[in-house]
Amino acid sequence: MKLKLVRHLWGVDLTAGFDRHLPRWREVGYEAVEVPPRSVPDRAALLAFLKANDLGLVVQAFTNDAKPGGSVKEHLSSLQAQLDDSLDARPLFFSVHSGSDTWTVTQAEDFYGAALEMERHMGVTIAHETHRMRYFANPWATRAILERFPALKLTCDLSHWVCVAERLLEDCGGIIALAARHCHHVHARVGYEEGPQVPDPRAPEWSRHLAAHEGWWEQIWRAQVQNGMAVSTLTPEFGPPPYLHTLPFTQAPVADLADICDWIASRQVQRCARTTTSARDSSGHLRPEHV
C-alpha cells in the first residue's frame, strides 16, 4: 500500500503565492494539499496551481460553519452547500468536521445516516474527523455510530481523543481497532493529556506520546491493507499558534511548524512501508482505492 502525503495550508504564509513552497513540498514528497477552499483568498489561483503541478486536493468542510450546537437540518444543509461548492475542483475526497457534541444519539444517527445517503447520491467520498466540539470528539460516542453505520468513513485524528479523554487511551483498544477499520484518512498530530498538540514531537520528553500515536497509525495501515486499500493518505496536521506552543510575553513559537510537519511526514512514509509490507504478506492482493 502506498502512503500519499498531503500538505495542509493551515499557518502557511501565502502572501507571496503558492510557488515559493513548491520546492520544499516536492522534496518531502507531498502529492496533495488539504484546505477549505472558502478560506483561500484566490480560489482560482489555488486550483490553477494544483493543476499545473499535478497536485491533488483534499477539501476540508465544516458543518454548521464550525459554530457550536445547531440542528441536524442546519448541519446537513451546510454540508450539502460545501460539497456543491467544491465539486468542480474534483477533490480526492472531503474531510469533514461534522456534527455537534451537544447532540443525542438519535440526532447523530439521523445526521450520519443522511450524510451517507448524500455521499452515495453525489458519488463523493466523505471522511468524518474525530475532532473536539464535534460528535466524534470522544471514543465512546464514536463507537456507537460506527457500529450503527458500517459504511461510515473517518479522518482519524486521535490527538483529540487523547486530550478529551485526558489519557493515552490505554483502555480504548477495542474502540481504536474499530476506528482503524473505518479510517480513510489520517491527521498525524501527536496530542497529550492536557492538549491536542505536543510542543515538539522530536523532543525526548514526548517520546511516549509519539510512540502511542505511531502505534495507532500502524494499526490503521494494517486495517486499510486488510480492507483492500492500495493508497492511504496522511496529513501531518501540526498547527500554528495557539496549537503550537509559544513563549510567554514574546509569543515566539517554541519550534518551527514546517520542520515539524515535514519530519512527521517523512518518518511515516518509512514506517508505513515497513508496516504494510508485512501486512500485505498475509492479506493477498490489494484493490485500487479511489483517492
C-alpha positions in Angstrom: 0.0 0.0 0.0 1.3 3.4 -0.9 1.2 6.3 1.5 0.2 9.6 -0.2 1.4 12.7 1.8 -0.9 15.7 2.0 0.2 19.2 3.0 -2.2 21.4 4.9 -2.2 25.1 4.3 -3.0 26.0 8.0 -0.5 28.5 9.1 1.2 28.6 5.7 2.2 32.1 4.5 0.5 32.5 1.1 1.2 36.3 0.7 3.8 35.5 -1.9 1.8 32.9 -3.6 1.9 29.1 -3.6 5.0 28.6 -5.8 7.5 29.6 -3.1 6.5 26.5 -1.1 6.6 24.0 -4.0 10.3 23.1 -4.0 10.2 22.1 -0.3 6.9 20.2 -0.7 8.4 18.3 -3.7 11.5 17.4 -1.6 9.4 16.0 1.2 7.1 14.2 -1.2 3.7 15.8 -0.7 1.3 14.9 -3.5 -1.8 16.9 -2.5 -2.9 19.8 -0.3 -5.7 19.8 2.2 -7.6 23.1 2.6 -11.2 24.5 2.9 -11.4 26.3 -0.5 -13.6 29.0 1.1 -10.6 30.1 3.2 -8.3 30.8 0.3 -8.4 34.4 -0.9 -7.9 33.4 -4.6 -9.6 30.1 -5.2 -8.9 30.2 -8.9 -5.2 30.6 -8.3 -5.2 27.7 -5.9 -6.9 25.4 -8.5 -4.6 26.6 -11.3 -1.5 25.9 -9.1 -2.7 22.4 -8.2 -3.4 21.6 -11.9 -0.1 23.0 -13.2 1.8 21.0 -10.6 -0.2 17.8 -10.7 -1.2 18.1 -7.0 -4.4 16.6 -5.6 -6.9 18.4 -3.4 -8.5 17.2 -0.2 -11.3 19.5 0.7 -12.0 20.4 4.3 -15.6 21.2 5.2 -17.1 22.3 8.5 -20.8 21.6 9.1 -22.8 24.5 10.5 -19.8 26.6 9.7 -18.0 25.5 12.8 -20.5 27.2 15.1 -21.3 25.2 18.3 -24.6 23.4 18.5 -27.0 23.6 15.6 -29.8 21.3 14.4 -29.3 18.2 12.2 -31.0 20.1 9.4 -28.6 23.0 9.7 -25.6 20.7 9.7 -26.9 18.8 6.6 -27.7 21.9 4.7 -24.2 23.3 5.4 -22.6 20.1 4.3 -24.6 20.0 1.1 -23.6 23.6 0.3 -19.9 22.9 0.8 -19.9 19.8 -1.2 -21.7 21.6 -4.1 -19.2 24.5 -3.9 -16.2 22.2 -4.4 -17.3 19.5 -6.9 -15.8 21.5 -9.8 -12.4 21.2 -8.1 -12.6 17.4 -8.4 -11.2 16.7 -4.9 -9.8 13.4 -3.9 -12.3 13.3 -1.1 -13.8 15.5 1.6 -12.5 15.6 5.2 -15.3 17.0 7.3 -15.6 18.4 10.8 -19.2 17.1 11.3 -22.0 17.0 13.8 -22.1 18.5 17.3 -21.0 17.3 20.7 -24.3 18.6 22.1 -26.4 16.0 20.1 -28.3 13.0 21.4 -27.5 9.6 19.8 -30.8 9.8 17.9 -29.7 13.2 16.4 -26.3 11.7 15.4 -27.9 8.7 13.8 -30.2 11.0 11.8 -27.3 13.1 10.6 -24.8 10.4 9.8 -27.4 8.3 8.1 -28.4 11.2 5.9 -24.7 12.1 5.3 -24.1 8.6 4.0 -27.0 8.9 1.6 -25.7 12.2 0.4 -22.3 10.7 -0.2 -23.8 7.8 -2.2 -26.1 10.1 -4.2 -23.4 12.6 -5.1 -20.7 10.0 -5.8 -18.2 11.5 -3.5 -16.1 10.2 -0.5 -16.7 11.8 2.9 -14.4 11.1 5.8 -15.7 12.5 9.2 -13.0 13.7 11.5 -12.6 12.7 15.1 -12.4 16.3 16.4 -13.3 18.2 19.5 -16.6 20.1 19.6 -17.9 17.5 17.0 -19.9 14.4 17.6 -16.8 12.3 17.2 -15.0 14.2 19.9 -14.6 11.2 22.2 -14.1 7.4 21.6 -17.3 6.3 23.2 -19.7 8.4 21.2 -17.9 7.5 18.1 -18.1 3.8 18.7 -21.9 3.8 18.9 -22.2 5.5 15.5 -19.6 3.3 13.8 -21.4 0.2 15.0 -24.6 1.6 13.6 -23.2 2.6 10.2 -20.6 0.1 8.9 -20.0 2.2 5.7 -19.1 5.4 7.5 -15.5 6.6 6.9 -13.3 8.6 9.3 -10.5 11.0 9.3 -8.7 9.8 12.3 -7.0 12.5 14.4 -6.6 10.7 17.7 -4.8 13.6 19.3 -8.2 15.0 20.0 -9.3 11.8 21.8 -6.1 11.9 24.0 -6.9 15.5 25.0 -10.6 14.9 25.6 -10.2 11.6 27.5 -7.1 13.0 29.3 -5.1 9.8 28.9 -3.2 7.9 26.2 -6.3 5.8 25.6 -4.9 2.7 27.4 -8.4 1.4 28.0 -9.7 2.1 24.4 -8.1 -0.7 22.4 -11.3 -2.1 21.0 -12.6 1.3 20.0 -9.3 2.3 18.3 -9.4 -1.0 16.4 -13.0 -0.2 15.3 -12.0 3.3 14.2 -9.0 1.9 12.3 -11.3 -0.3 10.2 -13.3 2.8 9.3 -10.3 5.1 8.7 -10.0 6.6 5.3 -7.5 9.4 6.1 -5.1 10.2 8.9 -4.3 13.5 10.5 -0.9 12.8 12.0 -0.6 15.0 15.1 0.7 14.0 18.5 -1.5 15.0 21.4 -1.0 14.8 25.1 -3.3 14.5 28.2 -3.7 18.3 28.5 -3.7 19.4 24.9 -4.1 18.3 21.2 -0.5 19.1 20.2 2.8 18.5 22.0 5.3 21.4 21.7 7.7 19.4 19.5 7.3 15.6 18.8 11.0 15.3 18.2 11.8 16.1 21.8 12.7 13.1 24.0 10.2 14.1 26.7 7.4 13.4 24.3 8.7 10.0 23.1 6.0 8.0 24.9 3.2 10.1 23.3 4.8 9.8 19.8 5.2 6.0 20.2 1.5 5.7 21.2 0.3 7.7 18.2 2.6 5.9 15.8 1.3 2.6 17.1 -2.3 3.7 16.3 -1.3 4.8 12.8 0.3 1.5 12.2 -2.9 -0.2 13.3 -4.8 1.9 10.8 -2.5 1.0 8.0 -2.8 -2.7 8.7 -6.6 -2.4 8.8 -6.5 -0.5 5.5 -4.5 -3.3 3.9 -7.0 -5.8 5.2 -9.8 -3.7 3.7 -8.0 -3.9 0.3 -6.8 -0.2 0.0 -3.9 0.3 -2.3 -3.4 4.0 -1.4 -3.6 5.6 2.1 -3.4 9.4 2.7 -1.8 11.2 5.6 -1.7 14.9 6.6 0.9 15.9 9.2 -1.5 18.2 10.8 0.5 20.1 13.4 -0.9 23.6 13.5 0.3 27.2 14.2 -0.2 29.1 17.5 -2.2 28.6 19.7 -1.8 24.9 18.8 1.9 25.4 18.5 3.2 26.4 21.9 4.7 29.9 22.3 6.9 31.6 24.9 5.2 33.9 27.5 5.2 37.6 26.7 7.1 37.4 23.3 4.7 34.8 21.9 7.7 33.3 20.0 6.9 29.8 18.7 8.9 27.1 20.5 9.6 25.2 17.3 9.4 25.6 13.5 6.0 24.4 12.3 7.1 23.4 8.8 10.0 21.4 10.2 7.7 19.5 12.5 5.2 18.7 9.7 8.0 17.6 7.3 9.7 15.5 10.0 6.4 13.6 10.8 5.6 13.2 7.1 9.0 11.7 6.1 9.1 9.5 9.2 5.6 8.0 8.4 6.5 7.1 4.8 9.2 4.8 6.1 7.1 3.4 8.9 4.1 2.8 6.6 6.2 0.9 4.0 7.5 -1.4 6.7 4.1 -1.9 8.3 2.2 -2.6 5.1 4.7 -4.9 3.6 4.3 -7.3 6.4 0.5 -6.8 6.5 0.2 -7.4 2.7 2.0 -10.7 3.0 -1.0 -12.1 4.9 -3.8 -10.3 3.1 -3.3 -11.2 -0.6 -3.9 -8.8 -3.5 -4.9 -5.2 -3.0 -7.6 -3.5 -4.9 -7.3 0.1 -6.2 -8.7 2.8 -3.8 -10.4 5.8 -5.3 -8.5 8.6 -3.6 
